[in-house]
Amino acid sequence: MTAPWALDRTLRSRFECKYLVSEGMAQEILRFASPYLEPDFFSARQKNHQYGVYSLYLDSIEHQLYQTTIQGLKNRFKLRIRGYDSNPESPLFAEVKRRSDRVIMKKRALVNRPIADALLRGTAIPDSEMAHNQEFVEFRNLAARLAARPAVYVSYQREAHEAYGSEPARLTLDRGLRNAAVDLHTPFAFDNRDWHETPCDKVILELKFTDACPHWLEVLVETFQLDRCSVAKYIMCLENSLERAHQAPSFF
């Protein structure tokens, strides 16, 4: 049986187009696209088709990965550990998300929470955990090269839909973007974070596809006159978190 987290057929290599839309327009877009889409594995199991996404982003102490996005480098990557709840038995995913010009390539390694915790703390990881997990080895090596450390938590509610048929395409709507400061005591107890709203009064619409863009997606963009824009959740959340920390009162 295919694992649920592997059901996204656009996962590994794809084009991503991002837009900011009002809630009203988001609903109109869903109605327009409904003949072509169905809720994905996770959305289909939620009453409102929304599920929580929690990511702990890693970066160097100088925020090198943040800088590559700010500078608009065409070839860059991000490191994050992603989960979907605080259940200690639930898996986590160590993800490397690369951008090569307009193409997104994402590799994710399934890891248990003790291994993810060991990675953050720099403690030894059994060779058996890496023997057949090249994605995890790549993540660990990139993190080591940067001396990467936790930078910020990012959370939002995702509504995800996938295209019928053989064309791998995906439409997601992300709402309620939040951030939280790093906590290494219980790093993956996502529910226990002191979450803060990240200023964003729009719904983040993402259209994702591999190879050629399906015709119906082109018609959707033209019909709603969507303007593609840069919406980097990590950048928005890190800046808000750093600003809040800078403004916080000092007791020392």
C-alpha positions in Angstrom: 0.0 0.0 0.0 1.3 3.5 -0.9 2.2 5.5 2.2 -0.1 8.6 2.5 2.8 11.1 2.4 3.9 9.7 -0.9 0.6 10.3 -2.7 1.5 13.8 -3.9 2.5 13.0 -7.5 4.1 16.5 -7.9 6.3 16.0 -4.8 9.8 15.5 -6.2 10.1 17.9 -9.2 7.6 20.5 -10.2 6.8 24.1 -11.1 5.1 26.2 -8.4 3.1 29.3 -9.0 2.0 31.4 -6.0 -0.7 34.0 -5.6 -2.3 36.0 -2.8 -6.1 36.0 -3.1 -9.1 37.0 -0.9 -11.2 34.3 0.8 -14.1 35.1 -1.6 -11.9 34.6 -4.6 -10.5 31.4 -3.1 -14.0 29.9 -2.9 -14.7 31.0 -6.5 -11.5 29.4 -7.7 -12.4 26.1 -6.0 -15.8 26.1 -7.6 -14.2 26.8 -11.0 -11.7 24.0 -10.6 -14.0 21.5 -9.0 -14.5 19.5 -12.2 -10.8 18.8 -12.4 -9.9 18.3 -8.7 -10.6 16.1 -5.6 -9.3 16.7 -2.0 -6.0 15.0 -1.4 -5.6 12.1 1.1 -5.3 14.4 4.2 -7.9 17.0 3.2 -10.5 14.4 2.4 -10.4 13.2 6.0 -11.1 16.6 7.5 -14.6 18.1 7.9 -13.5 21.5 6.5 -10.8 20.0 4.2 -8.1 21.7 6.2 -5.2 20.2 8.1 -2.3 21.6 10.1 1.2 21.8 8.7 4.1 22.5 11.1 7.6 23.1 10.0 10.8 23.8 11.9 13.2 25.6 9.5 16.9 25.4 9.9 19.5 28.0 8.9 23.0 29.1 9.7 23.6 31.6 12.5 24.1 34.2 9.8 20.8 33.1 8.2 22.5 32.2 4.9 19.5 30.4 3.5 17.3 33.4 4.3 19.7 35.7 2.5 19.7 33.5 -0.7 16.0 34.1 -1.0 16.2 37.8 -0.2 18.9 38.2 -2.8 16.7 36.3 -5.4 19.3 33.7 -6.2 17.9 31.3 -8.9 19.6 28.3 -7.3 18.9 27.9 -3.6 17.5 25.6 -1.0 15.8 25.4 2.3 16.0 22.9 5.2 13.0 22.1 7.3 11.6 19.3 9.5 7.9 19.0 8.9 5.2 17.3 10.9 1.4 17.3 11.0 0.6 16.9 14.7 2.3 16.6 18.2 1.7 12.9 18.6 5.1 11.5 19.7 4.3 8.4 17.6 3.7 10.4 14.4 6.4 10.6 11.8 8.4 13.6 10.9 10.0 14.5 7.5 13.4 16.0 7.0 13.0 18.0 3.8 15.4 19.6 1.4 13.5 22.0 -0.9 15.7 23.2 -3.8 14.9 25.8 -6.4 16.8 25.6 -9.7 15.6 28.7 -11.7 11.8 28.0 -12.0 11.9 24.3 -11.1 11.3 23.1 -7.5 12.8 19.8 -6.4 11.9 18.4 -3.0 13.4 15.5 -1.2 11.9 14.3 2.0 13.1 11.6 4.4 10.8 9.9 6.9 12.4 10.0 10.4 11.1 9.2 13.8 11.2 11.9 16.5 14.2 10.6 18.5 16.3 10.7 15.4 15.1 14.2 14.5 15.8 15.3 18.0 19.3 13.8 17.8 19.9 15.7 14.5 19.0 19.0 16.1 21.2 18.3 19.2 24.2 17.1 17.1 24.3 13.8 18.9 25.2 10.5 17.3 22.8 8.9 14.9 23.0 5.1 14.3 24.4 4.1 11.0 21.4 1.8 10.5 19.2 5.0 10.2 21.2 6.2 7.2 22.1 3.0 5.4 19.1 3.1 3.1 18.0 6.7 3.5 20.0 8.8 1.0 17.5 11.7 1.4 18.2 11.8 5.1 22.0 11.7 4.5 21.7 14.6 2.1 19.7 16.6 4.7 22.2 15.9 7.4 25.2 16.7 5.3 23.7 20.1 4.1 22.8 20.9 7.7 26.3 20.1 8.9 28.0 22.1 6.1 26.0 25.2 7.2 26.3 24.4 10.9 22.5 24.9 10.6 20.4 25.3 13.7 16.7 25.8 14.3 15.6 29.3 13.1 11.8 29.5 13.4 8.6 27.5 13.5 6.1 28.0 10.7 2.5 26.8 10.8 -0.7 27.1 8.8 -3.9 25.4 7.8 -3.7 23.7 4.4 -6.5 22.8 2.0 -5.1 20.6 -0.7 -6.7 19.3 -3.9 -5.2 17.0 -6.6 -6.1 16.7 -10.3 -8.1 13.8 -11.6 -6.5 11.6 -14.2 -2.9 11.2 -15.3 -1.8 14.9 -15.2 0.1 15.5 -11.9 -1.3 18.8 -10.7 -2.1 20.2 -7.3 -3.9 23.2 -5.9 -3.4 24.3 -2.3 -4.8 27.0 -0.2 -2.9 28.0 3.0 -4.5 30.1 5.7 -3.7 31.3 9.2 0.1 31.7 8.8 1.8 31.7 12.2 5.3 31.6 13.6 6.9 30.7 16.9 10.3 31.1 18.5 12.6 28.1 18.7 12.4 25.7 21.7 14.9 22.9 21.9 13.5 21.4 25.1 10.5 19.9 23.3 11.1 20.8 19.6 8.3 18.8 18.1 5.5 19.4 20.6 3.9 21.7 18.0 0.8 22.3 20.0 2.8 23.7 22.9 4.4 26.5 21.0 3.6 30.2 21.7 2.3 30.8 18.2 2.0 34.4 16.8 0.1 35.5 13.8 2.3 36.3 10.8 0.8 39.4 9.0 -0.9 38.1 5.9 -4.5 39.0 5.3 -4.8 36.9 2.1 -5.1 33.2 1.3 -1.9 31.8 -0.2 -2.8 30.0 -3.4 -0.3 27.6 -4.9 -0.6 25.9 -8.3 1.8 23.0 -8.7 2.4 20.8 -11.7 5.1 18.7 -13.4 6.1 19.2 -17.1 3.6 21.2 -19.0 0.9 23.3 -17.3 -2.5 21.7 -17.7 -4.8 23.7 -20.0 -7.5 24.1 -17.3 -4.9 25.7 -15.0 -4.0 28.2 -17.7 -7.6 29.1 -18.1 -8.1 29.4 -14.3 -5.2 31.9 -14.1 -6.5 33.9 -17.1 -10.2 33.8 -15.9 -9.3 35.2 -12.4 -6.5 37.5 -13.7 -4.1 36.1 -11.1 -0.8 37.9 -10.6 2.0 35.6 -9.7 4.1 36.8 -6.8 6.7 35.7 -4.3 5.3 34.3 -1.1 8.1 32.9 1.0 6.5 31.6 4.3 9.9 31.1 5.9 11.0 34.6 5.1 7.8 36.2 6.4 7.8 34.1 9.6 11.5 34.6 10.4 11.3 38.4 9.9 8.2 38.6 12.1 9.8 36.4 14.8 13.1 38.4 14.8 11.2 41.7 14.9 9.2 40.5 17.9 12.4 39.3 19.7 14.1 42.6 19.0 11.1 44.5 20.5 10.8 42.2 23.5 11.9 43.8 26.8 15.2 42.8 28.1 15.7 41.7 31.7 19.5 41.4 31.7 
